[in-house]
């Protein structure tokens, strides 16, 4: 069982220790922001590395497995890996030298999957939008019709909840 010890400062966390042997510093004392996270994820090759690590879930992925699945030079690979680590999306377990998603990484990946689902089924969402913008004089209960379409067409519960708001 992994015990986590955090040094807590008044302003921001400086160092987190896992298994008392590996240290993870938060990007040279700076916490990641939305722009940094998006720039890392928007790079296709970084996203591919992130995806491989996410697919292996809690088992973790070592560098050899990641590099087999993604063809990058040594420099390209470690540059992107460092960016993912610095922005708090992945960490390396020193015990078995495998990379896993952080809590932030899991949330980002989950949202990425939701976006991918929407893009794969864009016609369904366009149909729902078309109903929502139609004239209320012709159809009396536009909201009920849109809600019904959402229930029928959308398979992801998380996305259904967002659309109901």
C-alpha positions as CSV (number, residue, x, y, z in Angstrom):
1,X,0.0,0.0,0.0
2,X,1.4,3.3,-1.0
3,X,1.6,5.9,1.7
4,X,1.5,9.5,0.6
5,X,3.3,12.2,2.5
6,X,2.8,15.8,1.5
7,X,4.7,18.8,2.6
8,X,2.2,21.6,2.9
9,X,3.2,25.2,2.6
10,X,1.0,28.2,3.1
11,X,1.0,29.1,-0.6
12,X,1.3,25.9,-2.7
13,X,2.6,22.4,-2.4
14,X,6.3,22.1,-3.2
15,X,7.0,18.4,-3.0
16,X,5.0,15.2,-2.7
17,X,6.7,12.0,-1.8
18,X,5.5,8.5,-2.9
19,X,6.8,5.4,-1.2
20,X,9.3,7.6,0.6
21,X,11.7,7.2,-2.4
22,X,10.3,9.1,-5.3
23,X,9.7,12.8,-5.4
24,X,7.3,14.7,-7.7
25,X,7.7,18.4,-7.8
26,X,4.9,20.6,-9.2
27,X,6.6,22.2,-12.3
28,X,9.4,23.9,-10.5
29,X,7.1,25.2,-7.8
30,X,4.5,26.4,-10.2
31,X,1.1,24.8,-10.5
32,X,-0.2,24.1,-14.0
33,X,-2.9,26.3,-15.5
34,X,-5.5,25.7,-18.2
35,X,-3.4,27.0,-21.0
36,X,-0.5,24.7,-20.1
37,X,-2.7,21.7,-19.9
38,X,-4.4,22.4,-23.2
39,X,-1.1,23.0,-25.0
40,X,0.2,19.6,-23.8
41,X,-3.0,17.8,-24.8
42,X,-3.3,19.5,-28.1
43,X,0.0,18.1,-29.3
44,X,-0.9,14.9,-31.2
45,X,2.2,13.0,-30.0
46,X,1.7,14.0,-26.4
47,X,-1.9,13.0,-26.6
48,X,-0.9,9.6,-28.0
49,X,1.5,9.1,-25.1
50,X,-1.2,10.2,-22.6
51,X,-3.7,7.8,-24.3
52,X,-1.4,4.8,-24.1
53,X,-0.8,5.4,-20.4
54,X,-4.5,5.9,-19.8
55,X,-5.5,2.7,-21.7
56,X,-3.2,0.7,-19.4
57,X,-5.0,2.2,-16.4
58,X,-3.6,1.5,-13.0
59,X,-1.3,-1.2,-14.3
60,X,1.0,1.5,-15.6
61,X,3.1,1.7,-18.7
62,X,6.8,1.6,-18.9
63,X,8.8,3.6,-21.5
64,X,9.5,0.5,-23.6
65,X,5.7,-0.2,-24.1
66,X,4.9,3.4,-24.8
67,X,7.7,3.8,-27.4
68,X,6.7,0.6,-29.1
69,X,3.2,2.0,-29.7
70,X,4.3,5.5,-30.7
71,X,7.1,6.1,-33.1
72,X,9.1,9.1,-31.7
73,X,12.7,9.9,-31.5
74,X,14.3,9.6,-28.0
75,X,14.3,13.4,-27.6
76,X,10.7,13.8,-28.8
77,X,9.5,11.1,-26.5
78,X,11.2,12.4,-23.3
79,X,10.3,16.1,-24.1
80,X,6.6,15.2,-24.3
81,X,6.8,12.9,-21.3
82,X,8.4,15.6,-19.2
83,X,5.6,18.1,-20.3
84,X,2.9,15.6,-19.2
85,X,4.7,15.1,-15.8
86,X,5.3,18.8,-15.3
87,X,1.6,19.6,-15.9
88,X,0.5,17.0,-13.4
89,X,-1.2,14.6,-15.8
90,X,1.0,11.6,-15.2
91,X,3.5,10.4,-12.5
92,X,6.1,7.7,-12.5
93,X,6.0,5.0,-9.9
94,X,9.6,4.3,-8.8
95,X,8.9,0.9,-7.6
96,X,8.3,-0.6,-11.0
97,X,9.2,2.4,-13.1
98,X,5.9,2.7,-14.8
99,X,3.8,5.8,-15.6
100,X,0.3,6.2,-14.4
101,X,-2.3,8.9,-14.6
102,X,-2.7,11.3,-11.7
103,X,-6.1,12.2,-10.4
104,X,-6.0,15.3,-12.7
105,X,-4.9,13.1,-15.6
106,X,-7.9,10.8,-15.0
107,X,-10.3,13.7,-15.1
108,X,-8.7,15.2,-18.2
109,X,-8.8,11.8,-19.9
110,X,-12.4,11.2,-19.0
111,X,-13.4,14.6,-20.5
112,X,-11.3,13.8,-23.6
113,X,-13.3,10.6,-24.0
114,X,-16.6,12.5,-23.7
115,X,-15.5,15.0,-26.4
116,X,-14.4,12.1,-28.6
117,X,-17.8,10.4,-28.1
118,X,-19.5,13.6,-29.1
119,X,-17.4,14.0,-32.2
120,X,-18.1,10.4,-33.2
121,X,-21.8,11.0,-32.8
122,X,-22.0,14.6,-34.0
123,X,-25.1,14.1,-36.1
124,X,-27.1,13.1,-33.0
125,X,-26.2,16.3,-31.2
126,X,-26.9,18.4,-34.3
127,X,-30.4,16.8,-34.4
128,X,-31.0,17.8,-30.8
129,X,-29.8,21.3,-31.5
130,X,-32.0,21.6,-34.5
131,X,-35.0,20.7,-32.4
132,X,-34.1,23.2,-29.7
133,X,-33.9,26.1,-32.1
134,X,-37.1,25.3,-34.0
135,X,-40.1,27.6,-33.6
136,X,-42.2,27.1,-30.5
137,X,-45.4,28.1,-32.4
138,X,-45.2,24.9,-34.5
139,X,-44.2,22.5,-31.7
140,X,-45.6,23.3,-28.3
141,X,-43.2,21.3,-26.1
142,X,-39.8,21.8,-27.7
143,X,-38.0,21.1,-24.4
144,X,-39.8,17.8,-24.0
145,X,-39.0,16.8,-27.5
146,X,-35.3,17.7,-27.1
147,X,-35.2,15.8,-23.8
148,X,-36.8,12.8,-25.4
149,X,-34.3,12.9,-28.2
150,X,-31.4,13.2,-25.7
151,X,-32.6,10.1,-23.8
152,X,-33.0,8.1,-27.0
153,X,-29.9,9.2,-28.9
154,X,-27.2,9.8,-26.3
155,X,-25.7,6.7,-24.6
156,X,-23.4,8.4,-22.2
157,X,-25.0,9.3,-18.9
158,X,-22.5,12.0,-18.1
159,X,-23.2,13.8,-21.4
160,X,-27.0,13.4,-20.8
161,X,-26.7,15.2,-17.5
162,X,-24.8,18.0,-19.1
163,X,-27.3,18.4,-21.8
164,X,-30.2,18.5,-19.3
165,X,-28.8,21.6,-17.7
